[in-house]
Amino acid sequence: EPTLKERLAQIIPAKIEEVKQLKAEHGDKIIGTCTVSQAYGGMRSVKSLITETSLLDPEEGIRFRGFTIPECQDKLPKAKGGQEPLPEGILWLLLTGEIPSEAQVQQLSKDLVKRAGLPDFVVSMIKNFPKEMHPMSQLSAAVLALQTNSKFAAAYQEGVKKTQYWESTLEDTLDIVAKLPEIAALIYRTVYKDGKVPAVDANLDWAANFNRMLGFNSHEFDELMRLYLTIHTDHEGGNVSAHATHLVGSALSDPYYSYAAGMCGLAGPLHGLANQEVLSWTLDLQQKIGNKEITNDQLADLVWEGLNAGRVVPGFGHAVLRKTDPRYTCQREFALKHLPNDPLFKLVSQIYDVVPPVLTKQGKTKNPWPNVDAHSGVLLQYYGLKEHNYYTVLFGVSRAIGVLSSLVWDRILTLPIERPKSITTESLVKEFKAS
Ligand code: AMX
C-alpha cells in the first residue's frame, strides 16, 4: 500500500488541474460580498478563503472532507478492541480526502513513533519555564524553539521549486504532530507532577502514547483521548487558530511558525481557552449549589447572575453554528455510555437544559446552543486530568492535525501571500457621503 506521501503525490495532479480549470472558467464569478457591517463585524460569513480539509454547515455542524462526526466514528480505523476513531486516521483523511485502511493507519502510527523525540534544549527549556507560565504560552514557545528543525525552512533556503514546497511542509507537519505529545506531556508533568515523561512506545497508537506520557493508563481514557483528539482537529478555515496558521503560512513562514501563531490564537478565551473557562464556571456553580439537587429555575437564576454581571456563558454560542455542536453531542454520548451517573456530568446535562432558553430570553446571542468546549472538561475531570489551565493544550495538540493538513494544501495549491484590502472609517464616510 502507498504511504501517506506517495498517496498524496498520486492525488495532487488531478486536484491542481481541477483548480486550474475552475479558475480559468469561473475565475471572475462572485462567491461572497462584504458589507460595512461585516467589515466592522469580524468579517462574519464573508466567503473569501479556500480551505480543503473541512466545511462547516451552520445547522449540521462540521464535516471532515465530507464526513460527519458519526460517519468518522463509524468508518475510520480503530484501536484493537476500541470503538473510537484513531486520530492518525483523521490526519490521513484530512490530507488525502480518503478514508484510510487499517494498514495505512498503522503505518502512519509507526511513522509518527519514528519521528518522535525532542532535542535536549527544548526539554530543558520547558523544564526551566516558570510554573506560573500558562501552558499555552509554554506550548507556543516550545514549538517556536523547535523551528530550528524545519525542513521547509531548510528546503526554501536551498532554493527548492515552488511546486515542491508541499513535500517539506508535509515533513514538518508529520514531525510536529509526532513531537507534540511529548512537548505537551512534558509541560503537564513539569507544571503539575514530577517532570518525568516516559519514552514513546512503538507498540502504541499516537493518542495512547500521549496518555502514557501524561501519566494515564486507563484504556477507557485512551478511547476518550482518541475521540477528543479526532474531533478537535479542524473546523474549516475562518476560525482564529486555522486562519492565523494559514495567514502566517502564506508568508512562507514554515509550519512551526505558522502553527505557533495558530496556538497564540487558540489561547484566547473566546476561542480555545473557553474549555478551561467552562470547567471553572461549572465547578463554581457546583460549589454554589453544594451537595443538593437544584431545580432548573434555581439553576437559571444562577446563570442570570453571571449574565447580568456582563459575563458570557462559556461554552455556549458560536460564530457560525446555529444548533448544538455535533462535537458536543458526541462527547455527551460518550459520557452517557461511560459515566452516566457522574455528578458533574449530571450538572452539565442540566446546564444543557437550562442555558439555551435563558440565552434565548436574553436575546443577544445568535446561537444559544452549546459548542465543543461545553463538554470536554467534565470528561477530562472524570478520568483524573483535573488541571483546567492545561485543557487548551489538548485542544492545541489535536488542532495541529487540522491546521497543518490545511497548510500542506495551501502549498500544494501554491496559494499566494494573503493580503486583503483594509480601509479607514474616514474613507468609508467620504465614499458614502458622496453617493
Ligand atoms: N453568553 C452570553 N452572551 C453571549 C454568548 C454567551 N455564550 N454568546 C454570544 N453572546 C453575546 C455576544 O457577547 C454579543 O453581545 P454584544 O452584542 O453585547 O457584544 C451578542 O451575543 C452577539 O454575539 P454573536 O453574534 O451571537 O456571537 P459572535 O459570533 O460574536 O461570537 C462566540 C461567538 C463563540 C465568541 C460567543 O458566542 C461567545 O463569546 N461564547 C462564549 C465563549 C465560547 O464558548 N467560546 C468558544 C467557541 C468555540 C471555540 O472556538 N472553541
Residues whose N, C-alpha, C, O or C-beta is under 5 A from the ligand:
A	BS01	AMX	P269 L270 H271 G272 A274 R311 V312 V313 P314 G315 F316 G317 H318 A319 K364 T365 K366 N367 N371 D373
